[in-house]
Amino acid sequence: MKASHIVVCFLLMLSWQRALSDWVQTNGPTGGRIYCFAIIGTNLFAGTWGAGVFRSTDSGKSWTQANSGLTTTTVRAFAVSGTNLFAGTDVGGVYRSTDNGTSWTQVNSGLTNIYIFTLAISGTNLLAGTNGGVFRSTNDGATWAQTLVTTGGVRSFAVIGTDFYAGGYDGVFRSTSGGVAWSETDSGMANKYVSAFAVNGTDLFAATFGGGVYRTTNSGTSWTQTALGNRNLWALAVSGTDLFAGDWGSGVFRSTDAGASWTQAGLTGKYVASFAVSGTNLLAGTGGGGVFLTSDSGATWAPAGLSRAFILSISGGGTSLVAGGYGGVFVSTDSGTSWTQGGLTQWRVWSVAVSGTNLFAGTAGGGVQLSTNSGASWSPVNTGLTNTNVYALAVSGTNLFAGTYGGGVYLSPDSGKSWTLVSSGLANGYVMCFAASGTNLYAGTYGGGVYLSTNAGADWTQAGLAGSYILCLTVRGTNLFAGTRGSGVFLSPDSGKSWAQAGLVSANVRALSVSGTKLFAGIESGVPFSTDNGTSWSLGNAGLADTNVYALGVSGGNLFAGGGAGGVWRRPLNEMVVSVETPSNRIPGAFALRQNYPNPFNPTTVLGYRLPAVSDVRLVVFDVLGREVAVLVNERRDAGVHEVTFDGSGLASGVYFYRLEAGTYVETKKLLLIR
């Protein structure tokens, strides 16, 4: 009886340790930006900035990504017609799904402007509002024709009966012909930047950015400003007899008298970008906080999922881990166990850098922002910085460098108080990344390859890969690595004088990070790593549910990965152990696990196993306490003889065990690592 208890406890310990050995999702950061909603029966859809489409069948309690076939990740608009769900995207035009988002097909024939702000359907007429006007389709998106040209674009639609209304930077237009012909109808509007519409009976309300809400009761012939004042509004909705407005920075406002008066209705301080009404529930999509739900007209709100932020950059400094992305800046002091929202939710944060007690953020449109209190508050530090689209930051000694999109490199010697353009010799000003090594500063450009400065940016020279799109750089010893768009990783051992392919050919390598002998890459299919300068790579994805990786960082013995939908993930560095498998064509008659050779070993050894049939295989290495230190195989394998090379470079000397699980077959053997 006692022996039985001991075995059970040991198995439970192994199971618990297995969970710890894979990637683990940290508790955040929260901050997804939600642009739009759609409802088909019990299915609720959310369109996000940077993470595509999500679907919930339980009113937002749980969400799953629904992106198959959707080749762009920012979805700004939905429209529903029967079983057809249409999605408008920022760079991919219009997509259609006929199976509740399970799969998507691009429907862009004739759509010459593919930057979609809004969609609307009435009968057989499908309209797309773009940054160049309105396009119309009468065959479910199979073909399109432009019917309205505007200089500022169309951001919103409304449908009353058979009439369409289009609003945007140029005011309001009305069509009584199914979207074929349009006439301007915005008399009385002092502010014509229309961001959203809402319909209540025959009343039409228009939200403006900077002018509050306007109302018309005569089909747009004349408009009257309501009592909400000059708010920056992105969203409107009618729920029951109430009218709700979403403010960009001040939450939700409610009117019970058709806009004559307004009161605050929760989510104070949130950036409300979209609404959806489902029965008695009102859903609010925010910029930086995910989805919220109220069933009592805004008296109380509860989180309703999609709260993981889209992460673009990760940096470790001291005891802090800093992540930047589409929801602003987030800070953790406990390796991701908890996160605090560090502000800047109105900006897309492309890069973060830590220098002493200073935390810097490079933003899209807001320049460089500085926090001296761990992200609690921020202030712009842009004097002399004439290009505010900052994609890259680097700290080198007392100097801070900012790489801009189209404006080259700027230098600040005083923590951002003043900036000077330092781009002499930099022929390509689209700077995406930096790497520093001693007095060498490298800049990776979009379409111009790598540049080198040896005098703090005063002069730059071409350092190879001319014409390449460089997304990331990192340095390990004397080796410089470059991650590219569509061409994998390149290695230069001589400061850019010569380059050689270093694996991951054809991959979009968005992030590179180094720890000891290991080189890590963030790509669209996870986190591959190499211990031989890119000669060979292994995929270290065990447990990583969000494999669309944009950012990597090393802090406190852990590797952190930031993805497009799952926030930040964590894995101990010593678990990223190289294995290379070599299969044989021989078909054995029975399952078997071979003794490793050599044994003892330092630092590599070969593990062999035999499969008489196609099997789901899990081959793991664990220590004497039952803790998994490496997952060598965790997928289906063909019948045959297989060999796996195990590299224990990151492990201490001692006894380890390796276990094969294949179908119902389980076997364990011992191996010895001697340093």
N, C-alpha and C positions, 0 to 999 in steps of 0.2 A: 504493500500500500504506500509506504513511504517512497519507494523507488518510483512508483507511478507518479506521485506528486512532483517529484524532482524533475522527471521528464517533461511533464506538462508545463511546469514553470520555465524550463529552459526553452521550450518551443515558443512560449509566449514572449520570452525575452527576445528570441530571434525575430519574431514577427514585429515586435516593437522597434527593434533596432533597424529592421529593414526599412520601416517607414522613415526613419531618421536619415538613412543613407542616401536617398534620392534628393532631387531638388525639392525645396519646401517653399511654398508661397508665403511671403511675409504678410503681416497684417496691414496691407496698404501698398502704396499710399492711395487714398481715395481721391477722386477728382476727374472722372470721365466727363467729357462735354457732349451733351445730347442735343442734336439739332432738330429732330422731328420724330413723330409717332405715327403709327397706323394701326388700325384694329380690323381684323377679319374674324368674325365669330369669337372664339375664345382665345385667339392668338393676338398678342400685343407685340408690335414691332417697334424697335428704337433704332434710329439712324444716328451714328456717332461721328465725331471728328477723329479720324485716324484709326478706327477699329472696326469699321464696316457696320453690318446689320446684326442686331441681336433680337432673339425671339423669346417671349415668355408666354407660357400657357397657364400661369397661376397668378395673374395680376401683379407681376413684378417680383414675386418671392424668389424666383430663380430665373436665370437667363442662360441661353446658349447662343453662340455665334452662328449666324446663318449666312455665310459668305461664299459658298461654293460657286465659282464662276464669276464672282465679283472681283474684277481686277484692280479696283481702286478702293481706298479705305475710308474716304470721307463722304458720308451720305447726308445731304442737306434737305431732301424732300421725299415724301411718299405720295402716292395716289392709288386708290383702290377702285377696281371695276369688276364686280363679280368675283371670280377666282383669280383675277389678275392683280398682282401687286407690282407697282412701278416704283423704282428708286432713282432719284436724281442725284448725281455725284458731281464733285468739283472738277475732275479732270477726265472723267470717263463717259460723260453724257448720261443716257438713260438706260437702265436695265429692267428686265421684266422677269417675274417669277410666277409660275402657275401652280406651284406646289408649296405655298406658305414659306417661301424663303429657303427651301431645301437646295434649290439650284437657281442660278440666274443666267440670263442671256442678254447680251448687249443689243439694243435696238436703236441704232443711230443713223440709219440711211437717210441722207438729206439734212441731218442735224449738223450744220456747219459750225455751230457754237456749242461746245460740250461742257461748258461751265454752268451747271444747273443750280439755280437758287430755289425754285419752287415748281410744283406740278399741280394740275387740276383736271378733273374729268366731269363731263356732263354729257350723258347719252353716249354717242360714238366719238365725241370730240375729246381728245387728250391734248392738253396744252403744257408746254415746258417754258418756264421763265428763265432766261439766261442773262449773262452780263451784256448781251447785245440786243435783247428784245424777246419777242414771243415766237415760238415755233408750234405748229399744229400738226397732229396726226389723227386720221380717222380710221386707222386699221391697227390699233393696239401697238403703235410704235414702229410698225414695219417700215413706214416711210414718213418723212417730215417735210414741211415747207414753212418758211418764215412768213409771218403775217403782220408783225409789228416790229419796227426798228426804233430803239431808244439809245441814247448816248450813255445813260447811266445804268441800264439794265433793269430787269424786273425781278423783284424779291418776293412777291406774294400774289396770290390769287384769291378771289372769292367768287362763289356761284350763288345767284339768287334766281330761281326758276331756270330759264334758259339763257340768262344773261351772265357774262363773265366780266369780272373786274380785275385789272392788273395794276399793281402798285410797285413803285421802286424809287430810284433816285430822281426821276423826272415827274413824279406825281401819280395821278390815278387816270387810267384809261378804261373805257367801257366798250364791250362788244355785245350787240344784240343779234349777231349772225353766227353764233357758235365759234367765235374766235377768228373769223375771216377778216372782218373790218373793225377798226377801232377809232374811238374819238376821245379826246382828253376831257375829263369831267372832274375837276378838282377846285372849282370856284370856292373861295373862302379859306383855302388852306394856306396859311402863312409858311408852314413847313411842309414840303412836298416829298420828304424822304420817308416813304411808306414802307414799313418793315413787316407788317402783319395785318390781316383782316379778321373780323368776326361778324357773323350774321345772326340777328335775332329777329325772326319774322321778316318784315320788310325793312327793318333798320340795318344799316351797314355801318360798322365801326372800323376805323383805320388807326393803327398804332404807328407813330412816327419816332424816328431816332432824333431826339432833341426837341420835339414839339408836343409830346403827350399824345392824347387820343382825340380824334375827330369823329363826328357822327353826321350821317346824312339820312334823311327820311324820304328823299325824293329821287332815289336812284342816282345819286351823285351830282345832281344839278347844283346843289349848294351844300357846303359843309360848315359845321360849327365845332369849335374847340370845346372839349369837356373840361371839367374842373380839375383834372389830374395835373395840369400844368406842363412844364417843359421837361418832362422825363425822357430818358433814353430807353425806349421800349423795343423789345424784340418779339413779344408774344402776346396774343389775345385769345380769349376763349369765353364762350357762353355756356354756363352750366345751370340748368333750371332757369330761374329768373335773374341769376347773378351774372355780372360781367367781370372777368378777371384780366388783369394786365401784368405782364412780366417785365420787370425793370432790370437793366444791365448793371447790377451792383447793389440794388436796394430791395430785391425780393419781389413779392407778389402784392398787388393792390386789388381791392374788390369794390364794386359798385352795385348797389341794389336798386338804383333809380336811373338806369340807362345812361350812366356816366355823369349825371348832374353832380354827384359827390362821390368821393373815394376814401377808403380807409385801408391802412396796412393790413395785410392778410397773411402774414408769416413769411418764412424763409428770408428774414432780414439779413442783408449783407450778401445774399446769393446772387449769382448772375443767371437769371431765368431766361432761357433761350427758346423754350417750346412748351406747349400744353397739349393734353389729350383728355377727352371726356369719355368715361366708360361707366354708364349707369349713373350712380350717385357719386362715383369717384372722379376726382380731378388729379391728373398726373402732371407733374412739372419736371421738365428736363433742364438741367443747369449746366453752366459752363464752369466745371471744376468741382462738382459735388455729386454727379450721378443723377438718379431719378428719385423724386419724392412724391408721396401720395397723401391726399386729404379726402376724407369722407364727410367733413363737417364744415365745408365752405371756407377752408383756410384757417379755422380756429386752431387746429393742430395738424402737423405734418409728420410723416414717418418715412425713413429711407425705404426705397423700393428697388434697390439693386443697382447694378452697373456702376459701382462706385470705384472700380479700379482705374487708376490713371494710366494714360498712354505715356510711357517714359522714353525720353530721347537722350538723356545724359545722366551719368552717375559719377559721383566723386566722393572719395573718402578723405577726411581731414581730421587728425587727432582722434577723438572718440566719436565723431559724428559721421554719419552717412547722409549724403545729400543727393536727391534725385530731382531732376527737372523734366518737364514735359508739357503736355497739352493742358494740364490743370494747374500749372504754376510750379512752385518749388515746395519740396517736402523734405523734412529733416527727421532722422532717427538717431538716437544715441544708444540704442540697445540692439543693434544688428537687425533692425526691421521688426522687432517684436511690437513696437508701437511707432507711429508716425505723427508728426504735427504738420499741419498745413502752414507753409512758410510764406503765404501770400503770393502776389503776382498772378492771381487766377485769371486776370484779363489778358495775359500774354502767353504766347507759345514760347516756352523756354528751351532753347536749343543747346545751351551749354551751361555748366556750372563749374566754378573754381573756388578753391579755398586757399587763403593766404593768412596764416595766423588766426586772428579772431574775425577776419573779414571774409564774408561770403559774397561771391559775385555771381550774377546770372546774366547770360547773354540772351536777349529776347528778339522775337520777330516784330519789329516796329517800336519797341520801347527802349532800344539801345542796351546799355549796361546798367544794371541795378545793383545796389550795394546794401548789404545788411551787416550790421555790427553786433547783432543780438540773436544769432542763430536763426534768422529768418522771421523773427517776430514782427519786424517792420522793415520797410525798404525805402530807398530813395534813389532816384536816377542820378547817375554820375556821367553826364554826357557832354560836358563842356569841350568843344572842339571836335566831337564825334559827329560828323555830318551825315554818316550813314548809320541808321539805327536798326538795321537788320543784322544782328550779330549772331553768327553761326558758331563761332569758335572762340574760346578763351584759353590763355596759357599764362602761368606764373613762372617767371624765370628770375630768380634772385629778388631784387626789389622792383622789377619791371612787370607790368601787366600788359598783355597783348590781346587785342580784339581783332578777330577775322570777320569781315563783313561780306554780305552777299552783293557783290558788284562794286564795292568801294575799297577793296584792298585791306591792308593791315594798319591798325592804329596802335600807338604806344602810349602808355601812361606810367610815369615814374613815381606817381604820388597817389596810388590806390584809387585811381579813377577821377581825381579832382580835375585833371586836365589831360587832354589827348592831342597827339600829333600824328598826322598821317606819315607812315614810314613804308612806302611802297615802291621806292626807286628800284627799277629792274624787275618788278613784279608785273609781268605782261598780262596775267590773268588775275582779275581782282575778286573772283568768286572763291573766297577762302572758306573751306569747310572744316578744317581741322589743323591742329598744331601737334608737334612733338619737340621736346627740348632735351638736349644732351650736352652738358657742359656749356661751352659758348656757342654751340650750334643750335639754331632754331629752325625747324622745318615747318613749312606750310603746305598743306594739301589743297589743291584747287579743283574746281569743278570744270573739267575739260582742258586744264592746262598742266596737269601733272604735279610734280613736287618742286618746291623752291627751297633754297637754303640761304640763311643769313648767319654770318659769323660776327656781326657787330650790332647786335640788339635791334635788328630791323632796318638799320640805316641803308643797307644795300642788300639786294636779293639776286641770286643767280639760279638759273634752271638746274635742277638736280635730278633730272631723269623722268621717265614715264610721260614724256610730253604728249599731250592730247588725251591723256587718261583722266577719268573722273574719280578723284581720290575722295573717299568718304571718311577715312580714319587713318591715323598713323600711331605707331608706338615704337619704342626703342628698348632693346635688351642687350646690354653690353655694347659691343661695337656694331651690332646689327640693327638696321632700320627696316621696319615692316610697314607696308602700305596696303590698306584694304580698298578695293575699287568697286565701282558699279559695273557688274556683269563680267568682270575678268579675274575675280578671286584675289589672292594675296601675292604680293611681290616682296622680295628681300634684296636689300643692298647692304653689303658688308663694308662699304667704303664711302659712307656719307653721300650716297646718291650718284657716285661716279659710274657705277654699273648696277644693273638690276637683273634678277632672275625670278621666274615664276616659282612660287612657294605654295602651290596647292590651291584647293577649292576653286578650280577653274570654272568659270561661268557664273560663280556665285556673286550676289550683291553683299559685300562684306561691309556692314555698317559700323561695327565696333571691333576694336582689338584691345587686348589687355595682357599683361605679362606678370607672372609670379614665378620666381626661381627659373627652372628650366622649361616651364610650361608657357606656351603661347595660346591664348584663347581668342576665338572669333565669334562675333554675333552675326548670324545670317538669318534668312527667311525660314530655315528649317531647324533652328536650334543653336547649340553651342558646341561646335567642333573644337578640338584642341590638339596641339602637337608638342612633342618634346624634342624634336630634331629639326627645329627651324623651318618647319613647313614641308619637309620631305614626305612625311606621312601624317595623316590626321585620323583621329578617332572622334566619334560623336558621343558627347556626354550629356544625353538628354533624359536619363532615367528620372521619371517623375515630373518632368517639365511639361505642364499642360499647355502653356502658351509658348510655342516655339518660334513665334515671329519676333525675333530679338533685335532691338535697336540700340541697346546700351549695355556696357559691361563695366564693372568696377571691382577692385579688390580692397577689402578692409577687414582687419581683425581675423585673419585666417580663413575668411570666407570669400567666395566668388559670388557676385551679385549680378543678376541679369534683369534688364528692364524690357518689357514686351509691349505689344500693341494693344493688349486688352487685359492682361492679368496683373498689372502693377509690377512689383519687384519680387524676384525669386532669389533664394539663397541656397548655396551648397558649399560644404567645407572643401577647401582646396585639396586636402590630402585624399579626397575620394575620387578626384579626377585622375584616373590611372589608365595608361595607354594599354589597349589590347588590339591585336591585329589577327584576324581569323583567316586561315587558309583551308578551303574545303578540298576533298578528294572525290573522285568519281566512283570509288569502290563502294558497294552496298553491303554492309555487314549483316550478319544474321541475328544479332541481338544488341540491345543497349549496352554500353560500357563507358566507364570513365577511366582513362589512363593515368598512371602516375606521371607527374610533371617531370620534365628534364630540361636542364640539369636540376638536381636537388641535392644539397643546398644550392642556392642561386644568388647572384648579385650582378645587376639589378633586374635582369630579365630571365624568364623561363617560359617553356612551352607546355600548354595544357591540351590534351587530346581527348576527344570523345567520339562515340560511334552511335549512329542512329539507323535502325533498320527500316524506318518509315518517316515520312514528313511529320515533324513534331514541334510543339511549342516548347522552346528551350529557354531555361534560365540557368546561367552559370555565374556563380558569385564567389567572391573571396571574402572571408571574414576572420576576425582576430579571435584570440582565445576567450574573450568575453562575449563572443557571439555578435559583435558589431560588424556589419558589412563595411568593407573598405573599398570594394570595387564590384561593379556589375559588368561582367565581361560580355555576356550575351543575354538578351531579354526580348526574343522575338522568334518567329517561326523559322525553322531550318529544314532544308531538304535532307532526304536520306543520304547517308554516306559517312565518311570519316572526316572529322573536322579537327583543326588545330588552332589554338588561340595563343598569341604571344602576350604575356602579361608583364608589364613594366612596373616594378615596385619602387621606383626612384623616390617617391614621396613618403615611403613607409620606414618605420624603425626596424632594426634587426629583431628576429624572433620567429616564433612558430605561428603559422597561419593555416587556415583550412579553406578548401574550395569544394563547393557542392554543385552537382548537376541535377537539375529537375527537368525531366523530359517525359511528358505524359504522366503515367503513374510511376515511372522509374525515378528513384532518388538515390544518389550515392555521394559520399563525402570522403575526401582524402586530405592528407596533411602535407604541407610544404614548409621549407625552412629558408628564411632570408638571412644572410650573413653579410654584414658590412665589412 
